[in-house]
Amino acid sequence: MNTATSNRHHDPLAPLRGAYPSRGAADVLCERVANVLTAGGFEIGERFLTDDELAETTGLSRSTVRRAIAVLRAQGWLHSTAGRGTFVGRREGPTPSSDEGRSPASTSLRIGVLAYSVSSPEFDWFTPSVMRGIQPVAAETHARVELIGGLGHAIDDALAQLDRLAPDALICLSVNPSDELLLRHASQRGLRCLIAGTAFPELDVPRVCEDNRGGMDMVVRKVAEQGHRRIGLMMRRWPGAWLLKRHEQWHDTLRDLGFDHDEGLMHWLPNRDEAYVAPSAHDAVEAWFDRAKPTAVICGHYGPTLHLGQLIRQRRLTTPADLSVAVIDQHADATKMLGVRPAMASLPLQEIGRTLARQAVDWCRGQTPPSLTRLPMTWADGATLGPPAKVRP
């Protein structure tokens, strides 16, 4: 009996069936396959397992298997022939380790991107802005980017679709609650997942987001430089870590400056859509102005410009004569609602995209990204901010 026959009797694939870690599963698979080949379980030129067979043997996702096979091919352990399959190579490469990866120049990477809003793409301003940062890095590194949508259905169907697409890394721009479960499962199955923004903060997934505390601190100080001391804040009562961080920092910076920072200077807009757009919401904003008497207001996101714009069009408010305004957000609706370009702190959306794409590529090469990367907002002067001309009586 020759060595190969003897080894097959003892199931040479047994080392591949052990448990795999939630992160770095592809690297572990590389090492195990190399060890199986080194042990003589397969002869040079012999047909190896297909991706589907290897996925079934190991219990890993097809995308994880593809990443491992790509590394093994690049190092000579395996080679593939179109239409024929994968075969054992001459084992000219060193045993793969977690520090080794593959070059995008030799094997094109595939990066999947989950869109911010699949249900309402016409209102999705976030995805195009981030994609303008992702695409140049993808072109530079020869990575293929696929914008993925429609994963907000049954989790098993979503995972099956993701396995068919088999990306090397998945960048999530989505805020759809169902995609949180998808990310959790995909990460546990070994797919490299990254998040843009502050959605799903409880997931242990690398993320790149705006610096919400630093951005709010900058805006408060810019408004204060104009001579304002009573600086209000308006935000919709949405759930989200980003909103709470902006609210907390508004208090902290006003306190640091020695200004009034009581919650009376804060106006929360309704969360429910029907209440948010009701005429009573506009009246409540004007009543808050009369009660709190701010000389400047920070819109913590573009949403409050809907109410300020309505009061401006009804000639119940003039900016900056009655009230100076600064906005955190670069949504086009802010300018549309106010009638002029506001003083604004813009989110670093393109830079978020560039950073995510670079981290995804580097991760596929073996360099694990940091768990959190915060990027600063940028300030732009506008027509809505000036000195406190007068205080409402």
N, C-alpha and C positions, 0 to 999 in steps of 0.2 A: 504493500500500500504506500503510495507516495505521500509527501508531506501535506500537499493541498487536500488530498482525499481524507487524510486523517483529521486535519483541522476542521473540514466541513462536518465530519461526523460529530465533532464537539461544538458545533454551531459557532462559527467564527463571528457571527453578527451579535452574539450575546453582549459584548461590551457596549454596543450601540443602544441597548435597551434600558440602560440605567436611567436614573432620574437626572434631569437637567436643571440648571439654575434659571431663575426668572430673567436674569440679565446675563448676557454673554453666552447664550446657549449655542450660537453659531460657532464661537471660538472653541467651546468644549467639543462640539461635534467634529470640527476639523481635527482636533487632537485624537479623538477616538477612531475616526476613519483611518487616519495615518497609522495608528497603532495596529488596527486590523490588517491593513495592507502590509505593514512591516512584519507582522507575525506569520505571513505566508498564507493567509486565508484565501487570497486571490493571486493568480499569476498575471504577469505583465501581458497586456493585450486582451485579457479576459473581460467580458462584459460585466460592468458593475451595476448596482441598483439604479433604477430610474429615480427621479426626484420624488415621484408619488410613492414608490416603494420604500424609499428612505424615510419619507415623512410618516408612512404607516408603521415602519419598524421602530422609529424613535419616538413617535407621538408628538413631534414638533410640527410647526406650520410649514407650508411649502416655501414661504418667503425666507424662513430661517434656513431651511435646507439649501435653497438657492444661493444664499450668501456663503455658506460653508463650501459648497461645491465650486463656486467661483474662485475662492481662495485656493482650493486644492488643485484646480485646473491651472491657475496662474503659477503654481509652484511645481507643476509637473507630476503630481501624484495621480491625476486623472486627466483624460482628454475626451472631448466630445466630437462626434461626427454627425453633421446634420442628417436627419432621417434614419440614423442607425442607432444612436444612443451614446452612453458614457462607458468608457473603457479604462482599465487600469494602465497608468503610465509607467515610466521608467524610474519613478521615485527619485528624481534628481534633486528635488528640493529638500530643505531641512524639515524636520517635524514641525508642523504649524504650532504656534503658541498664541496666547491672548494678546501678545504685543505685535503680532504681524497682521497685516491686512492686505488689501488688494489695491492696485492702482486704477483709478478711474480711466486712465489712458488705455489700459489693456482690457478692462472689462467695464462697460458703461454702467454706472449706478442708476438705480430707479428710485426716485423720491415721490411718494404719494403726498398729496396735500388735501386735507379735508376742508372744504369751504366753510366760511363763517356762517352763511345762511343758505341752506339748500331750498327751504320752503319759500323764501321771498328773495330770489336773486336780484330782483330789480332794486331792492333796498340795501343790497350788500355793498357798502362802500369800503369795508375793511379788507376783504379778500383781494381786490385789484391793487390796493396800495401795498399790501405785504408782498404780493406776487411780483411787483416791480422791483423788489429787492431780491427775491429768490431767483428770478430768471437769469440775471447776469452772472451770478455765481454758478448756476447750473451750466450755463454755456461755457464758462471758463474752465470748469472741472469735468466737462463732457458728461454731465449727469442728465438723465432724462426725467422731466417733471410731468406728473399726471395729476390733474385736478380731479378729485374724487367727490362725487355727490351722491345723494340718495341712500346714505347709510343709516338713516334714522328709522329703519324698520326693525324687524325681528333680529336679535343679536346673532343667532345662528346663520341667518341669511347674510348679514353684514360681514361676519367673519369669513364665510365661504367666498363672498365677493372679494374680500381683501386677499384671501389666499390665491384666488385666480389672478389678481393683478400682481401679486408677489413683489411689492416694493421692498427695497433694501432699508428704507427709513420712511417713517410716516410723520408728517408735520400737521398738527391739528390747529386750525384756525376756528373751528366750530365752537359754538356755545350751546349746542343742542344737548340737553341732559342725557339723551339716549347714547350719545357718542362718548360720554364718560365711561359707561360700561364697556363700550367697544374698545376704548383705549386701554382699559384695565386688562381685558382679555388679551388684546394684541401684545401688550407689554409682557404679560405672563407667559406668552407663547414664544417670546424671544425676539419680537419685532422691535427695532429701535424706534421709539416714539418720542416726539418733542412737541411742546405746546407753545403757541404764540399767545401772549396776553395772560390774564389772571384767572381764566376759567378753570374749574376743577382743581382748586388749590390743595385738596386732600390727596391727590394722586402723587405718587413718588416718581414723577416724570420730569426730565430736564425741561426748563421753560425759559423763554426770553420775553420780557415785558417792559412796559414803560415804567419809569420811576415815579409812581404816583405821589409819594410824599415829597420828593424833590421838586416835582412839577408844581404842586400846590404851593410849596414854600416860595418858589420863584414868582408865581403869579401874585401872591399876597404882597410880596416885597415890591414888585413892579407897580402895583396899584398904590402902595404906600408912598412910593417915590413921587407921585403926583400930588401928595399932600392930603390924601384921604386917611381918616382915622376910624370912621364907622364903615366897615367893609362887610357887607352881607354875603351870604352864600345861598344859592338855589340849586337843588338837585331833585330828581325824581326818586321816589322811595323804592328803588330797585334793590334786590339782593345782590351782593357782590363784594368781594374783598377790596376791589379797586375803589369803590364808592366810599367804603368805610375809612380807608386809608386817607383819601382826599379830605373827608370830613374831619378826621382827627387832626390832620396836619394843619388845616385852616385854623382850628382852635389853638394848636401849639404855636404857630407862627405869630398870630395875633397876641398871644400871651407873651412871647419873647419880645415883641415890639412894644409892649406896654399898652396895647389898645384894648377896647372893649371886646370880649370874646364870649359873651353869654349866648345861650341857645336861642334867645329872642332874635338874634341877627341871622338865624338860619331859617329858611323856608323850604319845607319838604313838599314837593308836588305829588299829586296822587299817582299811585302805581297803575291802577286799572285804566285801560285805554279810554273807556267811556267817560270816566270821571276826569281823566287827564285833559281831554279836549272840550269838556263842557264849559259854557260861559261862566259858570260859577268859579271855575279854576282861575280864570283871568281876574275876576273880581277879588278873589282871595289874595292874589299877588298884589293888587293895588292896595288892598286893605293892609297887607303886611308892610308895604312901603310907608303908609301913613303911620303905622304903629311903631315900627322899628327905626324909621328915619335913617336908612343907610345913604351915604353919598356915593357909594360905589357898590356894585354887585358882581360877584364872580359866578358865572354859570359853570358848575362843576362838570358839565358835559353839554353837548349841543342842544339837548332837549328843552331847557328853560327858554331858549331864544324864541320858541313858539309863542310863549306867553308875552314876553317882552315885545316881540314884533307885533303882536295883536294890539297891545296898548299903544305902541308907536303909530300904527296905522289909524287907530281911533283918535289920535291926537290927545290921548290921556297921559302921554309920556314923551319926553324928548331926550335923546342921548347925544352928547354927554352933558347937555345943559342942565337937565333935571337929575340925571343919574349916569355916572360912568359905568361902563360894562367891560368885563374881560371874560373870555371864554376859554375853557380847556377842551380842545377838540378842533379838528380841521374839517369837520363835515361841511359840505357845501351848503347845507340847509341853514347853517348859522348865519352866513352872509345873506342868504335869500330872505330869511325871516327878519333880520334887522335892517335890511335895505342898504347896508354898507358893510365893508369888511371890518370885522371887529378886531380889537386887540386880542391876541390869541396865543395860547401855548399849544403847540402842535405835538401830537404823539409821534414818536420816531418809527413810523410803520415800515418805511422802506428799509431802515437800518435793522429793524426786527427781522424782516425777511432775509436780508443779507447774512445776519448773524446766524439765524436758524439754518439756512442752506449750508453755510460753512461748517457749522457744528455737525450737521447730518453727514456731510462728506467726510469730515475728519473722524467721526464716530465709526463709519464704515471702514476706515483705515486703521482702527484700533484705538483712537484717542477718545476716551469717554468725556462728554461735555460736562461743564459744571451744572449743579442742580438748579441754579437760578442765575440769570443774567439780567440786570436792570439797566436800561438805557435812558439817558436824560431826554426830557422834552426840550423843545426850542421855542424861543419867544419871538413874536412878530408884532410890531406896533400896528395900531389900527385907528379908525376914525371914531371909535366909541369910548376912548379913554382920555380924560383931561383932568385938570384940577377941579376941586369941588366948587362949582360956580355958585350954587345956592343950595340951601337945605329946604326940603319940603316942609311947609308949615304944618 
